[in-house]
Amino acid sequence: MAAIQQRTPKVGFEIFTQVPRWFFEDSLSEPFGYHPMLTDIGLAQKTALVEDMPETLKRLDDFLPFDDFRVQDTASQIRQLECQMVICDIAPMGIAVAREAGIPSVLIENFTWDWIYEAYLNDVPELRRHIAYLGEVFNTADYYVQTQPVCRPCQVDLTTSPVGRKIRTSRQQIRQQLDIPDQAKVVMITMGGIPWQYGFLEDLVKREDVYFIIPGADSSQCPDIDPLTGTGRLAGAGGVMLLPHHSDFFHPDLVNAADAIIGKAGYSTVAEVYNAGIPFGYVERPRFRETQALTDFIEQGMKGLPITEAQFQSGTWLAFLADLLALPRIDRNDSYGADQVADFICALLDREQ
């Protein structure tokens, strides 16, 4: 959306989602319409690394098949808003709404949920009916875009580089704002926006040679939290900074300001680390089907080291942190995936008009 608005500011967006409004306010430069609405189930999570399949099945049973009245009502709403196209970031409901409204749909994915659910059939065979239904819906998209790392390559209209938000503020400026020396080694720890209780904070405090930035950390782990910003530094450790999930810092800028990232190998993090070209200590999720495509992509086109969940939980990954920091940064010359998608969609809009 941001890349499209850079090319054609007159293009507006009506966003139907349960993602918080502030995420789009932070990411987009132009006004947009925001409509709180459940459009997708995905996976229920016990933690950032452990999915809850019984709860996932329960939510899917409540949500699928799509309620005809809800689809018709949403289609009527987007016709009144004079929408000309529906872009679906994995969520298949948009495809059904676009078809009802008589306008084209664009599916953008690196996996689809029917493919993800197949990995759980042995444990939850009841997923089979949802897999079949979702597969039919996904197959009715008018245009199809896949973004690397692609999990299940197929015949599509466009395949792009990783799609992530662009860096806005220089590494030096971010470090100045965080009161971090320009030549210091900086490591950011992230679990992709899902709250996490870090059991190794005391070990970080002891590392006087490295600064650590932890967005989305549980504020209860730091007694000295600024009530206005939600930001805090652990007592006696100027080098360990905890930031709230929604902070004053744009997440891709924090990634770019670091010398290495430690965290869950989720798509958004992989894309942002890839674009910044910095080393990635990636925590694998062996049971999650997307993981293999992500780790293959990291090993082939990025610099990084794998971290098991046990190593991450215990903090033993600190023993090879120096090896991670010694890996070189990669200067990216390829185009942003978001720009590639934006060019494609702008061309589609011109053609439709």
N, C-alpha and C positions, 0 to 999 in steps of 0.2 A: 504493500500500500504506500509506504514512504517513497519507494523508488518510482512508482507511477505518478505520485504527486509532484516529484521533482521534474518529471517530464511534462506533465499536463496538470497544473494546479487546479484547473477547472473541474477535474474529475473528483466527484465526492464519493464518500463511502457511508453506507448504513451497515453497522456491525451488529450481528445477532450472535450473542455469546454469553457465557458466564465468567469469562476472563474479566478481571476488574477493569473498570473504565480508566483508571490511572495508567494502566499499562499502555493503552493507546494514546493517552494524552502525552505520555513521556516519549512515545515513539513517532508520532505524526506531527507534521508542521501545520497542517490545514485542519479546519473544523470537520467534524464527522458526526453522524447520528449513531446513538448507542441504544441497543434494545436488549435488556437482560432476558436471556432465553436459553433453556437447555437444548442444545443442538446435537449433542454427542455424549456417549457414555465412556468410551475408551476402557480404561482399567481402574477399578477401585484399588487404592493402595493402603497397605498397613503402614509401610514406611516408604521412604524414597527408593528403597531397593527391594521391597517385598510387596507383591501384589496380593489382593484379596479376591480370589476367584468366586467363592460363594456369594459375596456381596456384588461382584461384577455381574454374575448371572441374575441375581435378584433385580438389579437396576435395568438390565437388558430386557428382562421379562416385562417390566413396567413400561418400558420405552418403545419396544418393537412389537409388531410392526408399527410404523408411524401412524399416529391418529389422523384420519382423513380430515376432520374438522380443523385440526391444528395446521396441517399442510395448506388447506384451502384458505384459512384465515391469514396465515403468513404470506401466502401468494398474493392475496388481495392487498395486504399491507405494502408489499414491495411494488405492486402496480401503482398504488396511490403515491408512493414515493418516487415514481417514475424511474425505477432502477432498470438498467439496460442489460445487466449481466449479473450472475451469481458466481462468486469465486469461493470454492470449498476447500478449506485447509483440512483435509481428511474427512471432516464431518459430512456424512452422506445425506443428512436431511436437506441440505441446500440443493442437492441435485433434484430431489423430489419436489421441492418448492419451486425451483426454476422451471421444471417441466409443467407444473400446474399453472404457473404464471405466463408460460409461453415465451420465455426468454432463454438464451443460452447459458449453460453451466460450464465452469472450468474446474476440474479436479486437480489439485496440487498435492502430491504425496511423495514420501519415500517408502511408506508402507500403507496398506489398508487394513482396517480392523478385522475383516474376515480372515486375512492371512495371519495376523497375530493370534487370533483365537484358535486357529488350527493346532497350535502347539500345546493347547490345554485339553484337547479332546479326550485323551485317556483318563484324565482326572474328572473332567466335567463334560460328559457326552451330550448333555442337554444344550451345549453351545451350538450343536450342529445346525439346528433350525435357524439360528441367528446368523451363522456363517453363510448359509444358503441365501437368506434374505438380503443381507448386506452385499454379497457378491453381485446379486442382480441389480441392486441400486447403483453400485459403483460403475457397473458396465454401461449404464445409460447416460453417463456424462457426455456432453457434446464435445468437449476438448479435454485433453489429458496431458498433464505435465508431471514429470518425475524429477526429483531433486536428489543429487548425490549426497550421501551414500545411499544408493537405491537398493532396497531389500529384494524385490522381485521384479527384475527388468522385464518389460513387455513392450509391445508396439504402442508408442505414444507420439504426441505431436511435438514434444520438446523434452529434452533431458538437459538439466542445468548443473552448474557448480553448486556447492552448499549454499543454502539460503539463510542468511542471518542479517541482523541489523548492522548498519555501517557505524564505524567509529566516528565520533564527532569531535572529541577533545583530545589534544595531544597527551602523550605519555607524561611529558614534563609538567604540564598544567595539573593533571590529576594528582601526581605525586606532591606537587606543591600544596594543593588543597588538602591532602591527607597528612601533610607535614612529614613526608618521607624523603630522605636524601635522594638525589637523582641517581647516584651510583650504587645505592643499596640494592641488595637482592630482595625481591618481593614475590611472595607466593600467595595466590588466591585459592581459597577452599570453597567449593560450591556443590550443593546437592540439587541443583536445578530448580530452586525456588520452593522446595518442600522443606518444612522445618525439620531440624535435626539436632539431637543432643550430642555434642562432641565430647568424647571421653578423654581426649588427649590434649586439652587446652593447657594443662599444667606443663606438659612436655614442650609445647610451643613457647611458653614463657621463658624457658631455659635457653632457647635458641637465640642468642644475642646477635648472631650474624645474619639473621633473616627477619624481614618484616612479613607479617601475615595479615591478609584481609579476608574476612569471613562474612559475606552477605547472607542474610536470612538466618543468622544464628539466633538461638533461643535467648531472649534478653535476660532470663533468669540466671544465665551462666555468667553474667557480668553485673556486679552490684553498682557500678558507676556509669549508669546509662543517662545520657542527656535526655531529659523528658521532652524536649522540643523536637529533636532530630532522631531520637532512638539509637544514636550512635554511642559507642563506648570503647574504651581501651581497658584491657585487663590491668588490675592494680599491679604496679611494679613492672609493667611490660609495655613500654611505649611502642613496641613492635608488633603487638597483637591487637587488631582493630576489629570490632564487631559492628556490622551494619544491619539495619532492619531490612526486611524483605522489600519494602518500598522506601528507598533512600533518595537523597538528592543526587546520587551518582548514576549515570546511564551505564547499564551493565556492560555493554561492549567496551566502553571506555575503561572500566576497571580491568577487564580482561587484557586490554592492550597495555595497560600500565604495569602489568605483572611480568615477571620473568619466567613463571611457570604456573600452571593450574593443576590443582588436585581436586578430583571430584567425580561424580557420576557421569558415565558416558551416555548422555542423552543427546538427542539431535541438536537442540538449540546450542548447548554448550560446545559440542563438536564443531558446529558451524562457526561460532564466534571465535573459538580457539584456532580453527583452521585459517580464518580470515586474518587474525592477528599474527599467525605464524609462530606462536610460542609453544614450548614443550608442554605435554599433557600427561600427568600421572592419572590415568583413567581407571575408575572403579567399575569393574565388569558386573553385569547382571546375567549370569549364565542361563537362567531360566527364561529370560525375556528374549523373544525370537529376533528382535531387531539387533541385538548385541553383536552378533557375528558380523553383520554388514558394517556396523560402526567400527569395530575393532580392526577388521580387515582394512578399512579406509584409513584409520589412524596409522596402522603399521606400514601401509604402502605410500601414503602421501603426507604424513605429518611426522613430528618428532615426539616420542612418548615412551612411557613405561607402564606396563599393566600393574594394577594393585588389586589384590583380592579383597573381598568384603572383610575378612578376618584381619588382614593387615591394616585396612583403613580404620576399622573399629578400635583396634588396639593401639594405633599410632606407630606401629613398627615400620610403616612406610618412611618414617623420618630417617631410618638407617641408610636409605638410598636416595635421599633428597638431593644430596650433592651431585649424584650421577645425573639426576633429572635436570638440575640447574646447569650442568655442564653441556647439555645438548644445545646445538646452535639454533638460533632463530631463523625462520624461513621468510625471505622477502617474497610476497605474493605478487605475481604479475598478471595472473588470470583475472577475468572479470567476476564481479559479485554475481552469485546466482539470482539475487533479488533483481538486479538490473536486467538479466536475461529474461526473467519472467515478465518484468514490466514492459520490455520491448515487445514481447509476444502478445501481451494483453492489450497494449495500446494499438497494435496492428489489428487485432481482432475487433476492437471497438470502432476503429476507422472503417473496417470492412463492413461491420454490421450496420453502421450509419449510412 
